[in-house]
Amino acid sequence: MLFVSLVTVMQLHAFDLQGRKQYNVVIETAKANVSGICIIKTDEDGSKGAIVNEFGIHALDFTVSADRRKVRLLH
């Protein structure tokens, strides 16, 4: 459910950076929120991405298969 919410937020503010997409991200919970950027690079193998806050701390790294059936959280 969280990932679906992020995708909705991220699609609003996309910037193209030499084959990569950069999105503004806000993750909100009842007790806290985190904002930052998400950078996604897509190729024939699928997509690879990372969400990083304003301080450069990785919130999570992920991959998405080319057919979009598998999402793998790396960190």
mmCIF file of the N, C-alpha and C atoms, coordinates in Angstrom:
data_MODEL
# 
_entry.id   MODEL 
# 
loop_
_atom_site.group_PDB 
_atom_site.id 
_atom_site.type_symbol 
_atom_site.label_atom_id 
_atom_site.label_alt_id 
_atom_site.label_comp_id 
_atom_site.label_asym_id 
_atom_site.label_entity_id 
_atom_site.label_seq_id 
_atom_site.pdbx_PDB_ins_code 
_atom_site.Cartn_x 
_atom_site.Cartn_y 
_atom_site.Cartn_z 
_atom_site.occupancy 
_atom_site.B_iso_or_equiv 
_atom_site.pdbx_formal_charge 
_atom_site.auth_seq_id 
_atom_site.auth_comp_id 
_atom_site.auth_asym_id 
_atom_site.auth_atom_id 
_atom_site.pdbx_PDB_model_num 
ATOM 1   N N  . MET A 1 1  ? 0.818  -1.193 0.000   1.00 0.00 ? 1  MET A N  1 
ATOM 2   C CA . MET A 1 1  ? 0.000  0.000  0.000   1.00 0.00 ? 1  MET A CA 1 
ATOM 3   C C  . MET A 1 1  ? 0.861  1.255  0.000   1.00 0.00 ? 1  MET A C  1 
ATOM 4   N N  . LEU A 1 2  ? 1.948  1.262  0.762   1.00 0.00 ? 2  LEU A N  1 
ATOM 5   C CA . LEU A 1 2  ? 2.833  2.417  0.814   1.00 0.00 ? 2  LEU A CA 1 
ATOM 6   C C  . LEU A 1 2  ? 3.426  2.716  -0.550  1.00 0.00 ? 2  LEU A C  1 
ATOM 7   N N  . PHE A 1 3  ? 3.893  1.680  -1.277  1.00 0.00 ? 3  PHE A N  1 
ATOM 8   C CA . PHE A 1 3  ? 4.518  1.882  -2.584  1.00 0.00 ? 3  PHE A CA 1 
ATOM 9   C C  . PHE A 1 3  ? 3.534  2.492  -3.569  1.00 0.00 ? 3  PHE A C  1 
ATOM 10  N N  . VAL A 1 4  ? 2.273  2.061  -3.545  1.00 0.00 ? 4  VAL A N  1 
ATOM 11  C CA . VAL A 1 4  ? 1.260  2.627  -4.441  1.00 0.00 ? 4  VAL A CA 1 
ATOM 12  C C  . VAL A 1 4  ? 1.073  4.105  -4.146  1.00 0.00 ? 4  VAL A C  1 
ATOM 13  N N  . SER A 1 5  ? 1.070  4.491  -2.877  1.00 0.00 ? 5  SER A N  1 
ATOM 14  C CA . SER A 1 5  ? 0.926  5.893  -2.507  1.00 0.00 ? 5  SER A CA 1 
ATOM 15  C C  . SER A 1 5  ? 2.104  6.707  -3.018  1.00 0.00 ? 5  SER A C  1 
ATOM 16  N N  . LEU A 1 6  ? 3.313  6.169  -2.927  1.00 0.00 ? 6  LEU A N  1 
ATOM 17  C CA . LEU A 1 6  ? 4.493  6.884  -3.405  1.00 0.00 ? 6  LEU A CA 1 
ATOM 18  C C  . LEU A 1 6  ? 4.440  7.115  -4.901  1.00 0.00 ? 6  LEU A C  1 
ATOM 19  N N  . VAL A 1 7  ? 4.008  6.115  -5.640  1.00 0.00 ? 7  VAL A N  1 
ATOM 20  C CA . VAL A 1 7  ? 3.940  6.254  -7.092  1.00 0.00 ? 7  VAL A CA 1 
ATOM 21  C C  . VAL A 1 7  ? 2.995  7.384  -7.457  1.00 0.00 ? 7  VAL A C  1 
ATOM 22  N N  . THR A 1 8  ? 1.871  7.486  -6.785  1.00 0.00 ? 8  THR A N  1 
ATOM 23  C CA . THR A 1 8  ? 0.919  8.558  -7.062  1.00 0.00 ? 8  THR A CA 1 
ATOM 24  C C  . THR A 1 8  ? 1.540  9.920  -6.806  1.00 0.00 ? 8  THR A C  1 
ATOM 25  N N  . VAL A 1 9  ? 2.250  10.074 -5.701  1.00 0.00 ? 9  VAL A N  1 
ATOM 26  C CA . VAL A 1 9  ? 2.874  11.350 -5.363  1.00 0.00 ? 9  VAL A CA 1 
ATOM 27  C C  . VAL A 1 9  ? 3.986  11.674 -6.345  1.00 0.00 ? 9  VAL A C  1 
ATOM 28  N N  . MET A 1 10 ? 4.808  10.681 -6.680  1.00 0.00 ? 10 MET A N  1 
ATOM 29  C CA . MET A 1 10 ? 5.985  10.917 -7.492  1.00 0.00 ? 10 MET A CA 1 
ATOM 30  C C  . MET A 1 10 ? 5.640  11.331 -8.916  1.00 0.00 ? 10 MET A C  1 
ATOM 31  N N  . GLN A 1 11 ? 4.562  10.853 -9.472  1.00 0.00 ? 11 GLN A N  1 
ATOM 32  C CA . GLN A 1 11 ? 4.230  11.162 -10.852 1.00 0.00 ? 11 GLN A CA 1 
ATOM 33  C C  . GLN A 1 11 ? 3.884  12.633 -11.049 1.00 0.00 ? 11 GLN A C  1 
ATOM 34  N N  . LEU A 1 12 ? 3.625  13.341 -9.991  1.00 0.00 ? 12 LEU A N  1 
ATOM 35  C CA . LEU A 1 12 ? 3.245  14.747 -10.114 1.00 0.00 ? 12 LEU A CA 1 
ATOM 36  C C  . LEU A 1 12 ? 4.421  15.656 -10.457 1.00 0.00 ? 12 LEU A C  1 
ATOM 37  N N  . HIS A 1 13 ? 5.643  15.273 -10.060 1.00 0.00 ? 13 HIS A N  1 
ATOM 38  C CA . HIS A 1 13 ? 6.791  16.153 -10.207 1.00 0.00 ? 13 HIS A CA 1 
ATOM 39  C C  . HIS A 1 13 ? 7.978  15.396 -10.801 1.00 0.00 ? 13 HIS A C  1 
ATOM 40  N N  . ALA A 1 14 ? 7.953  15.068 -12.072 1.00 0.00 ? 14 ALA A N  1 
ATOM 41  C CA . ALA A 1 14 ? 9.031  14.297 -12.692 1.00 0.00 ? 14 ALA A CA 1 
ATOM 42  C C  . ALA A 1 14 ? 9.950  15.211 -13.490 1.00 0.00 ? 14 ALA A C  1 
ATOM 43  N N  . PHE A 1 15 ? 11.249 14.941 -13.387 1.00 0.00 ? 15 PHE A N  1 
ATOM 44  C CA . PHE A 1 15 ? 12.263 15.655 -14.155 1.00 0.00 ? 15 PHE A CA 1 
ATOM 45  C C  . PHE A 1 15 ? 13.109 14.626 -14.866 1.00 0.00 ? 15 PHE A C  1 
ATOM 46  N N  . ASP A 1 16 ? 13.400 14.820 -16.149 1.00 0.00 ? 16 ASP A N  1 
ATOM 47  C CA . ASP A 1 16 ? 14.203 13.874 -16.915 1.00 0.00 ? 16 ASP A CA 1 
ATOM 48  C C  . ASP A 1 16 ? 15.667 14.290 -16.854 1.00 0.00 ? 16 ASP A C  1 
ATOM 49  N N  . LEU A 1 17 ? 16.538 13.380 -16.399 1.00 0.00 ? 17 LEU A N  1 
ATOM 50  C CA . LEU A 1 17 ? 17.960 13.654 -16.252 1.00 0.00 ? 17 LEU A CA 1 
ATOM 51  C C  . LEU A 1 17 ? 18.766 12.597 -16.992 1.00 0.00 ? 17 LEU A C  1 
ATOM 52  N N  . GLN A 1 18 ? 19.030 12.788 -18.269 1.00 0.00 ? 18 GLN A N  1 
ATOM 53  C CA . GLN A 1 18 ? 19.859 11.892 -19.071 1.00 0.00 ? 18 GLN A CA 1 
ATOM 54  C C  . GLN A 1 18 ? 19.450 10.423 -18.923 1.00 0.00 ? 18 GLN A C  1 
ATOM 55  N N  . GLY A 1 19 ? 18.214 10.117 -19.225 1.00 0.00 ? 19 GLY A N  1 
ATOM 56  C CA . GLY A 1 19 ? 17.736 8.745  -19.155 1.00 0.00 ? 19 GLY A CA 1 
ATOM 57  C C  . GLY A 1 19 ? 17.250 8.315  -17.784 1.00 0.00 ? 19 GLY A C  1 
ATOM 58  N N  . ARG A 1 20 ? 17.345 9.200  -16.814 1.00 0.00 ? 20 ARG A N  1 
ATOM 59  C CA . ARG A 1 20 ? 16.850 8.914  -15.463 1.00 0.00 ? 20 ARG A CA 1 
ATOM 60  C C  . ARG A 1 20 ? 15.689 9.854  -15.181 1.00 0.00 ? 20 ARG A C  1 
ATOM 61  N N  . LYS A 1 21 ? 14.795 9.420  -14.323 1.00 0.00 ? 21 LYS A N  1 
ATOM 62  C CA . LYS A 1 21 ? 13.691 10.277 -13.890 1.00 0.00 ? 21 LYS A CA 1 
ATOM 63  C C  . LYS A 1 21 ? 13.909 10.614 -12.427 1.00 0.00 ? 21 LYS A C  1 
ATOM 64  N N  . GLN A 1 22 ? 13.715 11.869 -12.084 1.00 0.00 ? 22 GLN A N  1 
ATOM 65  C CA . GLN A 1 22 ? 13.807 12.303 -10.695 1.00 0.00 ? 22 GLN A CA 1 
ATOM 66  C C  . GLN A 1 22 ? 12.430 12.779 -10.253 1.00 0.00 ? 22 GLN A C  1 
ATOM 67  N N  . TYR A 1 23 ? 12.007 12.334 -9.073  1.00 0.00 ? 23 TYR A N  1 
ATOM 68  C CA . TYR A 1 23 ? 10.693 12.681 -8.549  1.00 0.00 ? 23 TYR A CA 1 
ATOM 69  C C  . TYR A 1 23 ? 10.832 13.260 -7.152  1.00 0.00 ? 23 TYR A C  1 
ATOM 70  N N  . ASN A 1 24 ? 10.005 14.238 -6.834  1.00 0.00 ? 24 ASN A N  1 
ATOM 71  C CA . ASN A 1 24 ? 9.904  14.707 -5.462  1.00 0.00 ? 24 ASN A CA 1 
ATOM 72  C C  . ASN A 1 24 ? 9.020  13.725 -4.706  1.00 0.00 ? 24 ASN A C  1 
ATOM 73  N N  . VAL A 1 25 ? 9.420  13.371 -3.475  1.00 0.00 ? 25 VAL A N  1 
ATOM 74  C CA . VAL A 1 25 ? 8.704  12.357 -2.705  1.00 0.00 ? 25 VAL A CA 1 
ATOM 75  C C  . VAL A 1 25 ? 8.412  12.876 -1.307  1.00 0.00 ? 25 VAL A C  1 
ATOM 76  N N  . VAL A 1 26 ? 7.222  12.577 -0.811  1.00 0.00 ? 26 VAL A N  1 
ATOM 77  C CA . VAL A 1 26 ? 6.867  12.818 0.587   1.00 0.00 ? 26 VAL A CA 1 
ATOM 78  C C  . VAL A 1 26 ? 6.223  11.545 1.111   1.00 0.00 ? 26 VAL A C  1 
ATOM 79  N N  . ILE A 1 27 ? 6.806  10.977 2.169   1.00 0.00 ? 27 ILE A N  1 
ATOM 80  C CA . ILE A 1 27 ? 6.241  9.805  2.829   1.00 0.00 ? 27 ILE A CA 1 
ATOM 81  C C  . ILE A 1 27 ? 5.684  10.286 4.160   1.00 0.00 ? 27 ILE A C  1 
ATOM 82  N N  . GLU A 1 28 ? 4.390  10.100 4.360   1.00 0.00 ? 28 GLU A N  1 
ATOM 83  C CA . GLU A 1 28 ? 3.754  10.572 5.587   1.00 0.00 ? 28 GLU A CA 1 
ATOM 84  C C  . GLU A 1 28 ? 3.171  9.407  6.366   1.00 0.00 ? 28 GLU A C  1 
ATOM 85  N N  . THR A 1 29 ? 3.382  9.448  7.678   1.00 0.00 ? 29 THR A N  1 
ATOM 86  C CA . THR A 1 29 ? 2.749  8.499  8.593   1.00 0.00 ? 29 THR A CA 1 
ATOM 87  C C  . THR A 1 29 ? 2.043  9.318  9.664   1.00 0.00 ? 29 THR A C  1 
ATOM 88  N N  . ALA A 1 30 ? 1.393  8.637  10.579  1.00 0.00 ? 30 ALA A N  1 
ATOM 89  C CA . ALA A 1 30 ? 0.674  9.349  11.635  1.00 0.00 ? 30 ALA A CA 1 
ATOM 90  C C  . ALA A 1 30 ? 1.628  10.118 12.553  1.00 0.00 ? 30 ALA A C  1 
ATOM 91  N N  . LYS A 1 31 ? 2.870  9.624  12.719  1.00 0.00 ? 31 LYS A N  1 
ATOM 92  C CA . LYS A 1 31 ? 3.796  10.247 13.673  1.00 0.00 ? 31 LYS A CA 1 
ATOM 93  C C  . LYS A 1 31 ? 4.932  11.040 13.042  1.00 0.00 ? 31 LYS A C  1 
ATOM 94  N N  . ALA A 1 32 ? 5.169  10.884 11.753  1.00 0.00 ? 32 ALA A N  1 
ATOM 95  C CA . ALA A 1 32 ? 6.309  11.574 11.135  1.00 0.00 ? 32 ALA A CA 1 
ATOM 96  C C  . ALA A 1 32 ? 6.128  11.653 9.632   1.00 0.00 ? 32 ALA A C  1 
ATOM 97  N N  . ASN A 1 33 ? 6.999  12.446 9.000   1.00 0.00 ? 33 ASN A N  1 
ATOM 98  C CA . ASN A 1 33 ? 7.031  12.478 7.538   1.00 0.00 ? 33 ASN A CA 1 
ATOM 99  C C  . ASN A 1 33 ? 8.477  12.649 7.075   1.00 0.00 ? 33 ASN A C  1 
ATOM 100 N N  . VAL A 1 34 ? 8.754  12.162 5.887   1.00 0.00 ? 34 VAL A N  1 
ATOM 101 C CA . VAL A 1 34 ? 10.078 12.247 5.280   1.00 0.00 ? 34 VAL A CA 1 
ATOM 102 C C  . VAL A 1 34 ? 9.895  12.768 3.869   1.00 0.00 ? 34 VAL A C  1 
ATOM 103 N N  . SER A 1 35 ? 10.695 13.735 3.489   1.00 0.00 ? 35 SER A N  1 
ATOM 104 C CA . SER A 1 35 ? 10.641 14.218 2.117   1.00 0.00 ? 35 SER A CA 1 
ATOM 105 C C  . SER A 1 35 ? 12.024 14.085 1.500   1.00 0.00 ? 35 SER A C  1 
ATOM 106 N N  . GLY A 1 36 ? 12.058 14.011 0.189   1.00 0.00 ? 36 GLY A N  1 
ATOM 107 C CA . GLY A 1 36 ? 13.326 13.864 -0.512  1.00 0.00 ? 36 GLY A CA 1 
ATOM 108 C C  . GLY A 1 36 ? 13.084 13.681 -1.994  1.00 0.00 ? 36 GLY A C  1 
ATOM 109 N N  . ILE A 1 37 ? 13.988 12.936 -2.643  1.00 0.00 ? 37 ILE A N  1 
ATOM 110 C CA . ILE A 1 37 ? 13.847 12.667 -4.067  1.00 0.00 ? 37 ILE A CA 1 
ATOM 111 C C  . ILE A 1 37 ? 13.938 11.173 -4.324  1.00 0.00 ? 37 ILE A C  1 
ATOM 112 N N  . CYS A 1 38 ? 13.357 10.766 -5.421  1.00 0.00 ? 38 CYS A N  1 
ATOM 113 C CA . CYS A 1 38 ? 13.451 9.393  -5.904  1.00 0.00 ? 38 CYS A CA 1 
ATOM 114 C C  . CYS A 1 38 ? 14.021 9.475  -7.309  1.00 0.00 ? 38 CYS A C  1 
ATOM 115 N N  . ILE A 1 39 ? 15.090 8.718  -7.553  1.00 0.00 ? 39 ILE A N  1 
ATOM 116 C CA . ILE A 1 39 ? 15.692 8.674  -8.885  1.00 0.00 ? 39 ILE A CA 1 
ATOM 117 C C  . ILE A 1 39 ? 15.513 7.262  -9.416  1.00 0.00 ? 39 ILE A C  1 
ATOM 118 N N  . ILE A 1 40 ? 14.951 7.143  -10.626 1.00 0.00 ? 40 ILE A N  1 
ATOM 119 C CA . ILE A 1 40 ? 14.686 5.847  -11.241 1.00 0.00 ? 40 ILE A CA 1 
ATOM 120 C C  . ILE A 1 40 ? 15.320 5.812  -12.619 1.00 0.00 ? 40 ILE A C  1 
ATOM 121 N N  . LYS A 1 41 ? 16.061 4.740  -12.883 1.00 0.00 ? 41 LYS A N  1 
ATOM 122 C CA . LYS A 1 41 ? 16.627 4.516  -14.216 1.00 0.00 ? 41 LYS A CA 1 
ATOM 123 C C  . LYS A 1 41 ? 16.001 3.240  -14.758 1.00 0.00 ? 41 LYS A C  1 
ATOM 124 N N  . THR A 1 42 ? 15.485 3.312  -15.989 1.00 0.00 ? 42 THR A N  1 
ATOM 125 C CA . THR A 1 42 ? 14.818 2.175  -16.613 1.00 0.00 ? 42 THR A CA 1 
ATOM 126 C C  . THR A 1 42 ? 15.603 1.739  -17.836 1.00 0.00 ? 42 THR A C  1 
ATOM 127 N N  . ASP A 1 43 ? 15.790 0.417  -17.979 1.00 0.00 ? 43 ASP A N  1 
ATOM 128 C CA . ASP A 1 43 ? 16.410 -0.158 -19.167 1.00 0.00 ? 43 ASP A CA 1 
ATOM 129 C C  . ASP A 1 43 ? 15.654 -1.429 -19.532 1.00 0.00 ? 43 ASP A C  1 
ATOM 130 N N  . GLU A 1 44 ? 16.207 -2.243 -20.424 1.00 0.00 ? 44 GLU A N  1 
ATOM 131 C CA . GLU A 1 44 ? 15.489 -3.445 -20.873 1.00 0.00 ? 44 GLU A CA 1 
ATOM 132 C C  . GLU A 1 44 ? 15.321 -4.485 -19.766 1.00 0.00 ? 44 GLU A C  1 
ATOM 133 N N  . ASP A 1 45 ? 16.132 -4.424 -18.715 1.00 0.00 ? 45 ASP A N  1 
ATOM 134 C CA . ASP A 1 45 ? 16.029 -5.378 -17.601 1.00 0.00 ? 45 ASP A CA 1 
ATOM 135 C C  . ASP A 1 45 ? 15.000 -4.959 -16.567 1.00 0.00 ? 45 ASP A C  1 
ATOM 136 N N  . GLY A 1 46 ? 14.541 -3.738 -16.606 1.00 0.00 ? 46 GLY A N  1 
ATOM 137 C CA . GLY A 1 46 ? 13.586 -3.237 -15.629 1.00 0.00 ? 46 GLY A CA 1 
ATOM 138 C C  . GLY A 1 46 ? 14.004 -1.870 -15.140 1.00 0.00 ? 46 GLY A C  1 
ATOM 139 N N  . SER A 1 47 ? 13.606 -1.552 -13.931 1.00 0.00 ? 47 SER A N  1 
ATOM 140 C CA . SER A 1 47 ? 13.919 -0.251 -13.342 1.00 0.00 ? 47 SER A CA 1 
ATOM 141 C C  . SER A 1 47 ? 14.675 -0.429 -12.047 1.00 0.00 ? 47 SER A C  1 
ATOM 142 N N  . LYS A 1 48 ? 15.579 0.494  -11.776 1.00 0.00 ? 48 LYS A N  1 
ATOM 143 C CA . LYS A 1 48 ? 16.320 0.538  -10.524 1.00 0.00 ? 48 LYS A CA 1 
ATOM 144 C C  . LYS A 1 48 ? 16.125 1.921  -9.948  1.00 0.00 ? 48 LYS A C  1 
ATOM 145 N N  . GLY A 1 49 ? 15.925 1.992  -8.639  1.00 0.00 ? 49 GLY A N  1 
ATOM 146 C CA . GLY A 1 49 ? 15.690 3.305  -8.061  1.00 0.00 ? 49 GLY A CA 1 
ATOM 147 C C  . GLY A 1 49 ? 16.123 3.415  -6.623  1.00 0.00 ? 49 GLY A C  1 
ATOM 148 N N  . ALA A 1 50 ? 16.165 4.647  -6.147  1.00 0.00 ? 50 ALA A N  1 
ATOM 149 C CA . ALA A 1 50 ? 16.520 4.942  -4.762  1.00 0.00 ? 50 ALA A CA 1 
ATOM 150 C C  . ALA A 1 50 ? 15.725 6.157  -4.306  1.00 0.00 ? 50 ALA A C  1 
ATOM 151 N N  . ILE A 1 51 ? 15.337 6.138  -3.052  1.00 0.00 ? 51 ILE A N  1 
ATOM 152 C CA . ILE A 1 51 ? 14.718 7.300  -2.419  1.00 0.00 ? 51 ILE A CA 1 
ATOM 153 C C  . ILE A 1 51 ? 15.710 7.816  -1.391  1.00 0.00 ? 51 ILE A C  1 
ATOM 154 N N  . VAL A 1 52 ? 16.043 9.114  -1.503  1.00 0.00 ? 52 VAL A N  1 
ATOM 155 C CA . VAL A 1 52 ? 17.058 9.746  -0.659  1.00 0.00 ? 52 VAL A CA 1 
ATOM 156 C C  . VAL A 1 52 ? 16.455 11.016 -0.066  1.00 0.00 ? 52 VAL A C  1 
ATOM 157 N N  . ASN A 1 53 ? 16.708 11.259 1.244   1.00 0.00 ? 53 ASN A N  1 
ATOM 158 C CA . ASN A 1 53 ? 16.183 12.490 1.834   1.00 0.00 ? 53 ASN A CA 1 
ATOM 159 C C  . ASN A 1 53 ? 17.108 13.666 1.545   1.00 0.00 ? 53 ASN A C  1 
ATOM 160 N N  . GLU A 1 54 ? 16.775 14.835 2.060   1.00 0.00 ? 54 GLU A N  1 
ATOM 161 C CA . GLU A 1 54 ? 17.542 16.054 1.783   1.00 0.00 ? 54 GLU A CA 1 
ATOM 162 C C  . GLU A 1 54 ? 18.969 16.001 2.308   1.00 0.00 ? 54 GLU A C  1 
ATOM 163 N N  . PHE A 1 55 ? 19.235 15.117 3.277   1.00 0.00 ? 55 PHE A N  1 
ATOM 164 C CA . PHE A 1 55 ? 20.559 15.001 3.871   1.00 0.00 ? 55 PHE A CA 1 
ATOM 165 C C  . PHE A 1 55 ? 21.417 13.950 3.178   1.00 0.00 ? 55 PHE A C  1 
ATOM 166 N N  . GLY A 1 56 ? 20.887 13.303 2.143   1.00 0.00 ? 56 GLY A N  1 
ATOM 167 C CA . GLY A 1 56 ? 21.632 12.278 1.423   1.00 0.00 ? 56 GLY A CA 1 
ATOM 168 C C  . GLY A 1 56 ? 21.531 10.890 2.017   1.00 0.00 ? 56 GLY A C  1 
ATOM 169 N N  . ILE A 1 57 ? 20.640 10.706 2.970   1.00 0.00 ? 57 ILE A N  1 
ATOM 170 C CA . ILE A 1 57 ? 20.454 9.397  3.603   1.00 0.00 ? 57 ILE A CA 1 
ATOM 171 C C  . ILE A 1 57 ? 19.450 8.593  2.793   1.00 0.00 ? 57 ILE A C  1 
ATOM 172 N N  . HIS A 1 58 ? 19.839 7.354  2.408   1.00 0.00 ? 58 HIS A N  1 
ATOM 173 C CA . HIS A 1 58 ? 18.963 6.497  1.624   1.00 0.00 ? 58 HIS A CA 1 
ATOM 174 C C  . HIS A 1 58 ? 17.822 5.987  2.492   1.00 0.00 ? 58 HIS A C  1 
ATOM 175 N N  . ALA A 1 59 ? 16.604 6.234  2.053   1.00 0.00 ? 59 ALA A N  1 
ATOM 176 C CA . ALA A 1 59 ? 15.441 5.669  2.731   1.00 0.00 ? 59 ALA A CA 1 
ATOM 177 C C  . ALA A 1 59 ? 15.256 4.227  2.270   1.00 0.00 ? 59 ALA A C  1 
ATOM 178 N N  . LEU A 1 60 ? 15.396 3.995  0.964   1.00 0.00 ? 60 LEU A N  1 
ATOM 179 C CA . LEU A 1 60 ? 15.332 2.642  0.423   1.00 0.00 ? 60 LEU A CA 1 
ATOM 180 C C  . LEU A 1 60 ? 15.828 2.618  -1.006  1.00 0.00 ? 60 LEU A C  1 
ATOM 181 N N  . ASP A 1 61 ? 16.319 1.448  -1.412  1.00 0.00 ? 61 ASP A N  1 
ATOM 182 C CA . ASP A 1 61 ? 16.712 1.171  -2.795  1.00 0.00 ? 61 ASP A CA 1 
ATOM 183 C C  . ASP A 1 61 ? 15.829 0.041  -3.286  1.00 0.00 ? 61 ASP A C  1 
ATOM 184 N N  . PHE A 1 62 ? 15.466 0.053  -4.552  1.00 0.00 ? 62 PHE A N  1 
ATOM 185 C CA . PHE A 1 62 ? 14.550 -0.968 -5.061  1.00 0.00 ? 62 PHE A CA 1 
ATOM 186 C C  . PHE A 1 62 ? 14.812 -1.259 -6.521  1.00 0.00 ? 62 PHE A C  1 
ATOM 187 N N  . THR A 1 63 ? 14.303 -2.401 -6.965  1.00 0.00 ? 63 THR A N  1 
ATOM 188 C CA . THR A 1 63 ? 14.293 -2.757 -8.382  1.00 0.00 ? 63 THR A CA 1 
ATOM 189 C C  . THR A 1 63 ? 12.875 -3.190 -8.739  1.00 0.00 ? 63 THR A C  1 
ATOM 190 N N  . VAL A 1 64 ? 12.512 -2.987 -9.992  1.00 0.00 ? 64 VAL A N  1 
ATOM 191 C CA . VAL A 1 64 ? 11.213 -3.420 -10.521 1.00 0.00 ? 64 VAL A CA 1 
ATOM 192 C C  . VAL A 1 64 ? 11.500 -4.178 -11.808 1.00 0.00 ? 64 VAL A C  1 
ATOM 193 N N  . SER A 1 65 ? 10.930 -5.382 -11.942 1.00 0.00 ? 65 SER A N  1 
ATOM 194 C CA . SER A 1 65 ? 11.169 -6.190 -13.140 1.00 0.00 ? 65 SER A CA 1 
ATOM 195 C C  . SER A 1 65 ? 10.580 -5.509 -14.374 1.00 0.00 ? 65 SER A C  1 
ATOM 196 N N  . ALA A 1 66 ? 11.072 -5.894 -15.541 1.00 0.00 ? 66 ALA A N  1 
ATOM 197 C CA . ALA A 1 66 ? 10.624 -5.281 -16.794 1.00 0.00 ? 66 ALA A CA 1 
ATOM 198 C C  . ALA A 1 66 ? 9.120  -5.455 -17.009 1.00 0.00 ? 66 ALA A C  1 
ATOM 199 N N  . ASP A 1 67 ? 8.560  -6.571 -16.571 1.00 0.00 ? 67 ASP A N  1 
ATOM 200 C CA . ASP A 1 67 ? 7.117  -6.787 -16.724 1.00 0.00 ? 67 ASP A CA 1 
ATOM 201 C C  . ASP A 1 67 ? 6.307  -6.192 -15.571 1.00 0.00 ? 67 ASP A C  1 
ATOM 202 N N  . ARG A 1 68 ? 6.992  -5.548 -14.625 1.00 0.00 ? 68 ARG A N  1 
ATOM 203 C CA . ARG A 1 68 ? 6.380  -4.879 -13.465 1.00 0.00 ? 68 ARG A CA 1 
ATOM 204 C C  . ARG A 1 68 ? 5.619  -5.835 -12.551 1.00 0.00 ? 68 ARG A C  1 
ATOM 205 N N  . ARG A 1 69 ? 6.013  -7.100 -12.528 1.00 0.00 ? 69 ARG A N  1 
ATOM 206 C CA . ARG A 1 69 ? 5.352  -8.069 -11.667 1.00 0.00 ? 69 ARG A CA 1 
ATOM 207 C C  . ARG A 1 69 ? 6.108  -8.302 -10.372 1.00 0.00 ? 69 ARG A C  1 
ATOM 208 N N  . LYS A 1 70 ? 7.397  -7.911 -10.325 1.00 0.00 ? 70 LYS A N  1 
ATOM 209 C CA . LYS A 1 70 ? 8.196  -8.137 -9.129  1.00 0.00 ? 70 LYS A CA 1 
ATOM 210 C C  . LYS A 1 70 ? 8.874  -6.836 -8.699  1.00 0.00 ? 70 LYS A C  1 
ATOM 211 N N  . VAL A 1 71 ? 8.724  -6.528 -7.430  1.00 0.00 ? 71 VAL A N  1 
ATOM 212 C CA . VAL A 1 71 ? 9.423  -5.396 -6.817  1.00 0.00 ? 71 VAL A CA 1 
ATOM 213 C C  . VAL A 1 71 ? 10.306 -5.971 -5.724  1.00 0.00 ? 71 VAL A C  1 
ATOM 214 N N  . ARG A 1 72 ? 11.551 -5.540 -5.715  1.00 0.00 ? 72 ARG A N  1 
ATOM 215 C CA . ARG A 1 72 ? 12.502 -6.054 -4.717  1.00 0.00 ? 72 ARG A CA 1 
ATOM 216 C C  . ARG A 1 72 ? 13.089 -4.865 -3.961  1.00 0.00 ? 72 ARG A C  1 
ATOM 217 N N  . LEU A 1 73 ? 12.937 -4.857 -2.635  1.00 0.00 ? 73 LEU A N  1 
ATOM 218 C CA . LEU A 1 73 ? 13.540 -3.822 -1.803  1.00 0.00 ? 73 LEU A CA 1 
ATOM 219 C C  . LEU A 1 73 ? 14.929 -4.281 -1.439  1.00 0.00 ? 73 LEU A C  1 
ATOM 220 N N  . LEU A 1 74 ? 15.942 -3.471 -1.738  1.00 0.00 ? 74 LEU A N  1 
ATOM 221 C CA . LEU A 1 74 ? 17.323 -3.856 -1.518  1.00 0.00 ? 74 LEU A CA 1 
ATOM 222 C C  . LEU A 1 74 ? 17.850 -3.406 -0.167  1.00 0.00 ? 74 LEU A C  1 
ATOM 223 N N  . HIS A 1 75 ? 17.527 -2.220 0.264   1.00 0.00 ? 75 HIS A N  1 
ATOM 224 C CA . HIS A 1 75 ? 17.998 -1.705 1.553   1.00 0.00 ? 75 HIS A CA 1 
ATOM 225 C C  . HIS A 1 75 ? 16.868 -0.989 2.249   1.00 0.00 ? 75 HIS A C  1 
# 
